[in-house]
């Protein structure tokens, strides 16, 4: 009497204590999900595969690298969430975080399903690799790597390369076919729904965040200007904001070319006994300290920074309901102290910012006077 029943793929299950196991074999046509027997046969096949096959070699390495990559993706998203929310958009940052969580979830499903010899294991592995490759391609196309330099481009291209290599491995590997036989594989509607939602939800947040940013840009471009208002003799405007010249200061206007063919109006105030002050405005609603540091670095005087200096004050304050970030730096120049006052004042409603950069010997009351006089609309 034959003590085993053969599956079409060449595997056998001992049947000395089982009843008519030939009817328990699970049969699939390659590339389809047409079940010819009930779910109990999946369980029998899975138990047999788990007992008689072993994950080792390249498959073991693949699952390890998949787990490591998913963990790194989630860690980077958590660490960078706050900065991205402040610099780009809270909604887009949340979408990126949800995407990382989705990648981790699919990665966990892949490792678990392989270890349990589930019929959908290869499907989840392919889904993970395709998501990785498509995401990297998208980042390259939109130029998302440029901020971090050419090294990041190399990382992205390398990620695409390895994703393609592993996809070929899953398709042609004898070990993968042994652990998860091709005719045993099955993808349910639940699997498709899970992966689809994991992809769709972050994309929805990304689209919402991007559309919001576009709307804000459009709104900024049509924000009413001060070009048509009647100014008093001691008031000035660059078309975006209006402010009053502090008492005792004279004011000169300059047109500065910021990009080719585009000019920015800049105001230079000066009082021989007190100091000087530069005022300029722009459209910007990024009130993060990272954005402040970028402005600060661009405006820092390279000659002055070579002298001994120290930060003596800085922080955040509210002026007429507007958020204001500032820093005051003390320079020691030839036995004299010079103070650099750097301010960014944001108006949330109009999405405008006023930049003030002033040098003086300690008298700074005119700075508060000027900032108090600013009108954004």
Secondary structure, DSSP 8 states (H G I E B T S, - for coil): ---EEE-TTS-EEE-TTSS-GGGG-----TT----SS-HHHHHHHHHHHHHH----HHHHHHHHHHHHHHHHHHHHHHHHHHHHHHHT-HHHHHHHHHHHHHHHHHHHHHHHHHHTT-TTHHHHHHHHHHHHHHHHHHHHHHTTTGGG-HHHHHHHHHHHHHHHHHHHHHHH-HHHHHHS-GGG----HHHHHHHHHHHHHHHHHHHHHHHHHHHHHHHHHT---STTS---TTEEE-SS-EEE--TT-EEEEEEEEEETTEEEEEEEEEETTTEEEEEEEEE-----HHHHHHHHHHHS-TTGGGS-EEEEEEEEEEETTEEEEEEEEEEEETTEEEEEEEEEEEETTTTEEEEEEEEESS--HHHHHHHHH-B--
